Amino acid sequence: VGSLLANYGWYLLLAAVVIYFLIQKVFRSWADGPSNQSGAAGVSVEPDVVVRRQEALAAARFRMQEELNAQAERYKEKQRQLEEEKRRQKIAMWESMQEGKSYKGNLKLNQQAEESGASTSSTVLKSKPNKKPLRGGGYNPLSGEGGGTCLWRPGRRGPSAGG
């Protein structure tokens, strides 16, 4: 018996715990089962009540389906409007490209014109004053010329001079 417990002790313990929980579950279901069945069988159900309940359920389902169909129609209409707007924008881009204009700039101008026409307050666009550039036109940071006092040179290649 000692060698059996030494070799299979954990397996026996696990099997005992599983059997214990299964027995508890069976007893609970057996204890709850007859009382629920006798209580349900003791209540008599009127056929008229059942029919009215089923009709009310069917009417509620019908209303919910109608509401869902209406939402689907609204969604489809909104999608059609969005597709129409995209199609109009593509046509406007194509026409502006055919005229040789920048199609993106043209779209922005059209949208600004629509927004400004729709708004009640008139806004005056201010032009920026001419400013001189920060650096001269010949400045190239990669050439190493014209940078000023900052100058970086890579270190020597080879062994370090420490010693």
Summary of the structure (lengths in Angstrom):
residues: 163
radius of gyration: 42.1
end to end distance: 76.8
largest distance: 106.5
contacts: 249
relative contact order: 0.03
helix: 67%
strand: 1%
